[in-house]
Amino acid sequence: MTATLKSSHAQNDPRKVALASMVGTAIEFFDYYIYAAAAVLVFNTQFFHSDDPLSNDLASLSTLALAFFARPVGSALFGHFGDKIGRKKTLVASLLLMGLSTVMIGLLPTYESIGIWSTVALCICRIGQGIGLGGEWGGAALVATENAPEGKRAWYGTFPQLGAPIGLFLANVSFFLVSYIFGAEQLVAWGWRIPFISSILLVVVGLYVRLTLHESNVFVEAEQQGKKHKAPVSVVFTKHFKPLVLGTFIMTATYVLFYIMTAFAQIYSRTPATLSEYGHAMGLGIQANTFTGFLLISAVVFGIFVSLSGIYADRIGRRKWLLWVSAGMALFGFAMPLFLDGGTPLSVLAFLIVGMVLMGMTFGPMAALLPELFPTEVRYSGSSLAYNFASIIGATVAAIFAIKINAAYGIIGVGVYLAANALITFVALYVSEETKDLDLAYI
């Protein structure tokens, strides 16, 4: 039966699959990150109304968490259909939901126009983004890895992962250009809408690329052999709970590291050099555009090390590679004061580059490792849920916790917070098994 299926079902060109998964996730992450950039730079004044600027900052950042809580909903929803009707159709639907939610944000009236209803509408759109991305990542990872040549799953799995640095780069380029062309004042007044509305063009490109794909042979074989479940999400919890928990904690430190670098470090850098009530520095007073330029440089570093990580994860194994990287993340946490405590623009740039090296090395193999923890019939649901449960633990409050910890204990406290999460990930990897030599069709 297997031989018949392989000969009769249309084959995907692995290079085309790699491109399709990378383009799709780049668009999704672009949409996602322009929100994160706007939440730090713009939304605190456009959608929130308080006499205390710090309260507006925290309120704006808290909307980031909405998407993280919505992402497991997207994992369950799109994972259910991805394991029942296929990866391709589900990926198209997730891209549409993300794109429409993003464009709607660009069209929203501000607090000055309709009051609290603008905040409510912003939150609803952010939830839509979260549901869309919650369904996106697992499908893109599966499309890449289930179509990968033998022995190259981690390498091909890095292509959807490249969507994150590409999306981060494009998001910051868009805000940098709007600010450069129209000025910081116009960026806050109306220019921030341009990246959100223009994302519709990227969505059209992504849909075209994805609609040309065929379903993977691994999924078609499982379908023909009657392996599909009526409720794959419930099967994950009842029969595959251990890999779900391990996958969640394996991914946790990655989220903490990323949001400390891109959200906390950005707020810390642009906040005036004042002291908290406990006597710790609350900021460095660096211009916002300077930090945006630094993020552009570090996003390139991020992408390079995502690609390199796939080569080495295929060569020495995902587990061994990530154990070393997790140890490096813990050391980086303890070294944070060297970069940020009384830091300069140059030391902040160095912090971002070193952090993005580690980020690329830990993020790259995840698109191979997490799907390898689950059998085909629940792979979309299981890997998506693990990835997005980790976002709740590691990312929902990472920036807010870091701000509070810094105020009370200084940068070393933030570093210890990162190191503690790296230790949790290290332990989860230590008790897990190597997966690089497993056959996805027989897990």
C-alpha positions in Angstrom: 0.0 0.0 0.0 2.7 2.4 0.9 4.5 1.9 -2.5 1.2 2.5 -4.3 0.5 5.7 -2.4 4.0 7.1 -3.0 3.8 6.5 -6.7 0.2 7.8 -7.2 0.2 10.8 -5.0 1.7 14.1 -6.4 5.1 14.8 -5.0 6.2 18.2 -3.7 9.5 19.6 -4.7 11.3 20.0 -1.3 12.8 23.3 -2.4 9.4 24.6 -3.3 8.1 23.4 0.1 10.9 25.1 1.9 10.2 28.4 0.0 6.4 28.1 0.7 6.9 27.5 4.4 9.4 30.3 4.7 7.3 32.9 2.8 4.1 32.0 4.8 5.7 32.2 8.2 7.6 35.4 7.3 4.2 37.0 6.5 2.6 35.7 9.6 5.5 36.9 11.8 5.7 40.2 10.0 2.1 40.8 11.0 2.8 39.6 14.5 5.9 41.7 15.1 4.5 45.0 13.7 2.0 44.7 16.5 4.8 44.2 19.0 6.7 47.2 17.7 3.6 49.3 17.7 2.7 48.2 21.2 6.1 49.6 22.4 6.2 52.7 20.2 2.6 53.8 19.5 -0.3 52.0 21.1 0.6 53.2 24.6 -0.6 56.7 23.6 -3.1 55.8 20.8 -5.3 53.2 22.5 -4.7 53.8 26.3 -5.5 56.8 28.4 -3.7 57.4 31.7 -1.8 60.2 33.3 1.0 57.8 34.1 3.2 56.9 31.1 4.5 53.7 32.7 0.9 52.5 33.2 0.2 53.1 29.6 3.4 51.2 28.6 2.4 48.2 30.8 -1.2 48.3 29.5 0.0 48.3 25.9 2.4 45.5 26.6 -0.3 43.5 28.3 -2.2 43.2 25.0 0.8 41.2 23.7 -0.2 38.5 26.2 -3.7 38.3 24.7 -2.3 36.7 21.5 -0.3 34.2 23.6 -3.4 33.0 25.4 -5.2 32.8 22.1 -2.5 30.8 20.4 -3.3 27.5 22.0 -6.9 28.1 20.9 -5.6 28.4 17.4 -3.4 25.3 17.9 -6.5 23.3 19.0 -8.7 24.6 16.2 -6.3 24.5 13.3 -4.6 21.4 14.7 -7.9 19.6 14.7 -8.6 20.3 11.1 -4.9 20.0 10.1 -4.9 16.4 11.4 -8.3 15.6 9.8 -8.4 17.4 6.4 -4.7 18.1 5.8 -2.0 20.6 6.3 -2.4 22.7 3.1 -6.0 23.8 3.6 -5.5 24.6 7.2 -2.4 26.8 6.5 -4.4 28.8 3.9 -7.1 29.5 6.5 -4.6 30.5 9.2 -2.9 32.9 6.9 -6.2 34.5 6.0 -7.2 35.0 9.6 -3.9 36.6 10.5 -4.0 38.9 7.5 -7.5 40.1 8.0 -6.9 40.7 11.8 -3.7 42.7 11.0 -5.4 44.9 8.3 -8.3 45.7 10.7 -5.8 47.0 13.3 -4.5 49.4 10.7 -8.1 50.7 10.2 -9.1 51.1 13.9 -10.1 54.5 15.3 -8.1 55.6 18.3 -9.0 56.2 22.0 -9.4 59.9 21.2 -12.2 59.1 18.7 -14.3 56.4 20.3 -12.8 55.9 23.8 -12.6 52.5 25.4 -14.2 50.8 22.4 -11.0 51.4 20.5 -9.1 49.4 23.2 -11.7 46.6 23.0 -11.5 46.4 19.2 -7.7 46.4 19.4 -7.8 43.5 21.8 -10.2 41.5 19.6 -7.9 41.9 16.6 -4.9 40.9 18.7 -6.8 37.7 19.7 -7.4 37.1 16.0 -3.7 37.4 15.3 -3.0 35.0 18.1 -5.4 32.3 16.8 -4.0 32.7 13.3 -0.4 32.3 14.4 -1.4 29.5 16.7 -2.5 27.5 13.7 0.3 28.7 11.4 3.5 27.4 13.0 2.6 23.8 13.4 1.3 23.5 9.8 4.3 25.2 8.3 6.8 23.1 10.4 5.0 19.9 9.3 4.9 20.9 5.6 8.6 21.4 5.7 9.7 18.4 7.7 7.2 15.8 6.3 8.5 16.7 2.8 12.2 16.8 3.7 14.8 14.4 2.2 16.1 11.7 4.5 18.6 13.0 7.0 17.8 16.7 6.4 14.6 17.3 8.5 16.3 19.8 10.8 17.8 21.7 7.9 14.4 21.9 6.0 12.7 22.7 9.3 14.8 25.8 9.6 13.0 27.4 6.6 9.7 28.0 8.4 11.8 29.2 11.3 13.5 31.7 9.1 10.1 33.4 8.9 10.7 34.8 12.4 13.9 36.7 11.6 12.6 37.8 8.2 9.3 39.0 9.7 11.2 40.7 12.5 13.5 42.5 10.0 10.7 43.6 7.7 8.5 44.8 10.7 11.3 47.0 12.0 12.3 48.2 8.5 8.7 49.3 8.0 8.6 51.3 11.2 12.1 52.6 10.6 11.2 53.9 7.1 7.9 55.4 8.2 9.6 57.2 11.0 12.5 58.3 8.7 10.2 59.5 5.9 7.4 61.2 7.9 9.1 61.8 11.2 8.5 60.3 14.7 5.5 62.6 15.4 3.7 61.5 12.3 4.5 57.9 13.0 2.6 58.1 16.2 -0.2 60.2 14.7 -1.0 58.1 11.7 2.0 56.6 10.0 1.9 53.4 12.2 -1.1 52.4 10.1 0.9 51.9 6.9 2.6 48.6 7.8 -0.6 47.1 9.1 -2.7 48.0 6.0 0.1 47.1 3.5 0.3 43.6 4.9 -2.6 42.7 2.7 -0.2 42.6 -0.3 2.0 40.1 1.5 -1.0 37.9 2.3 -1.9 37.7 -1.4 1.6 36.5 -2.2 1.5 34.0 0.6 -1.8 32.5 -0.5 -0.6 32.1 -4.1 2.5 30.2 -2.9 0.6 27.9 -0.6 -2.2 27.1 -2.9 0.3 25.5 -5.3 1.4 22.9 -2.8 0.3 19.2 -2.6 -0.5 17.4 0.6 2.5 15.5 2.1 2.8 11.8 1.5 3.2 11.1 5.2 -0.3 12.6 5.9 -1.9 10.9 2.8 -0.5 7.5 3.9 -1.9 8.0 7.4 -5.2 9.0 6.0 -5.4 6.0 3.7 -4.5 3.6 6.5 -7.4 5.0 8.6 -5.1 6.4 11.4 -7.0 9.7 11.7 -8.9 10.5 14.9 -12.2 12.2 15.4 -10.8 14.4 18.1 -7.0 14.6 17.7 -6.5 17.3 20.4 -8.1 15.1 23.1 -5.9 12.2 21.9 -2.8 14.4 22.5 -3.9 14.9 26.1 -4.9 11.3 26.8 -2.2 9.4 25.0 0.7 11.8 24.3 0.7 14.0 27.4 4.4 13.4 28.3 5.8 14.6 25.0 3.4 17.5 25.2 4.8 18.6 28.5 8.4 18.0 27.4 7.9 19.9 24.2 6.4 22.8 26.1 9.3 23.2 28.4 11.9 22.5 25.7 10.5 25.7 24.0 10.0 27.9 27.0 13.4 29.5 27.4 13.4 30.4 23.7 10.4 32.6 24.2 11.8 34.2 27.4 15.1 35.0 25.7 13.4 36.6 22.6 11.0 38.8 24.5 13.6 40.0 26.9 15.7 41.1 23.9 13.0 42.6 21.7 10.5 44.0 24.2 12.2 44.5 27.6 15.5 45.7 26.2 13.7 48.1 23.9 11.7 49.7 26.7 14.8 49.7 29.0 16.9 51.3 26.3 14.5 54.2 25.4 13.4 54.9 28.9 15.2 58.0 30.4 18.1 57.1 32.7 16.1 57.3 36.0 16.3 55.2 39.2 13.5 53.0 40.6 12.4 53.4 44.2 14.9 50.6 45.0 17.7 52.5 43.4 18.1 50.5 40.2 18.4 52.0 36.7 15.1 52.0 34.8 16.6 52.9 31.4 19.4 54.2 29.3 17.8 57.0 27.3 18.7 55.7 23.9 16.6 57.0 21.0 13.9 54.6 19.8 15.1 54.7 16.1 18.6 53.7 17.3 17.3 50.6 18.9 15.2 49.8 15.8 18.4 50.0 13.7 20.0 47.6 16.2 17.1 45.2 15.8 17.6 45.2 12.1 21.2 44.2 12.5 20.5 41.5 15.1 17.6 40.1 13.0 20.1 39.3 10.2 22.3 37.5 12.8 19.2 35.6 14.0 18.5 34.3 10.5 22.1 33.2 9.9 22.2 31.2 13.1 18.8 29.7 12.5 20.2 28.2 9.2 23.4 27.0 10.8 21.6 25.3 13.6 19.7 23.0 11.2 23.0 21.7 9.8 24.4 20.8 13.2 21.1 19.5 14.6 21.0 17.0 11.7 24.7 16.1 12.2 24.9 15.7 16.0 21.3 15.4 17.0 18.7 17.9 18.2 19.0 17.0 21.9 22.8 17.3 22.2 22.8 20.5 20.2 20.1 22.1 22.3 21.5 21.0 25.6 24.7 23.0 24.8 22.7 26.0 23.6 20.5 26.0 26.8 23.6 26.1 28.9 24.8 29.0 26.9 21.6 30.8 27.4 21.9 30.4 31.2 25.5 31.9 31.1 24.2 34.7 28.9 21.6 35.5 31.6 24.2 35.9 34.3 26.3 38.1 31.9 23.5 40.5 31.2 24.7 43.3 33.6 27.9 43.4 31.5 25.9 44.6 28.6 23.0 46.6 30.1 23.9 47.8 33.5 24.9 51.4 32.8 25.1 50.4 29.2 25.9 52.4 26.0 24.4 52.1 22.5 27.4 49.9 21.5 26.9 47.5 24.5 23.2 47.3 23.8 24.0 46.3 20.2 26.4 43.7 21.5 23.7 42.3 23.8 21.3 42.0 20.9 23.8 40.3 18.7 24.9 37.7 21.3 21.3 37.1 22.3 20.2 36.6 18.6 23.1 34.1 18.1 21.7 32.0 20.9 18.1 32.7 19.7 18.9 31.4 16.3 20.7 28.3 17.6 17.8 27.3 19.9 14.9 28.3 17.6 16.1 26.7 14.4 15.8 23.0 15.4 12.4 23.4 17.0 10.4 22.9 13.7 12.0 19.4 13.5 12.1 18.5 17.2 8.6 19.3 18.3 6.8 17.5 15.3 9.1 14.5 15.9 7.6 14.0 19.4 4.2 13.0 18.0 2.8 10.5 15.5 1.3 11.6 12.1 -2.3 11.5 13.1 -1.9 14.0 16.0 1.4 15.7 14.9 -0.2 19.0 13.9 -2.2 19.3 17.1 0.6 18.1 19.4 3.5 20.1 18.1 1.3 23.3 17.8 0.0 22.9 21.3 3.5 22.4 22.8 4.9 25.4 20.9 2.0 27.7 22.0 1.7 26.5 25.6 5.4 27.4 25.8 4.4 30.9 24.6 2.0 31.3 27.6 4.7 30.2 30.1 7.6 32.0 28.5 6.3 35.0 26.7 3.0 36.3 28.0 4.6 38.1 31.0 8.3 37.9 30.1 8.7 41.7 29.3 6.4 42.8 32.2 8.1 40.5 34.7 11.5 41.7 33.4 10.5 45.4 34.0 9.3 44.6 37.5 12.3 42.5 38.3 14.7 45.2 37.0 13.0 47.8 39.2 13.3 45.7 42.3 16.6 43.8 41.8 18.4 45.4 38.8 19.5 43.8 35.5 21.1 40.9 37.4 17.6 39.9 38.5 16.4 39.8 34.9 19.5 37.7 34.0 18.7 35.2 36.8 15.1 35.0 35.5 16.4 34.1 32.0 18.9 31.6 33.5 16.2 29.9 35.5 14.1 29.4 32.4 17.1 28.1 30.5 17.6 25.5 33.3 14.0 24.4 33.0 14.6 23.8 29.3 17.9 22.0 30.0 16.2 19.6 32.3 13.3 18.9 29.8 15.9 18.1 27.1 18.0 16.0 29.5 15.1 13.6 30.3 13.9 13.5 26.6 15.2 11.1 23.9 17.0 11.9 20.6 14.7 12.0 17.6 16.8 12.7 14.6 16.9 9.1 13.3 13.1 8.5 13.7 11.0 7.8 10.6 8.0 10.3 10.7 5.8 7.7 9.1 6.3 5.2 11.9 6.3 7.3 15.1 
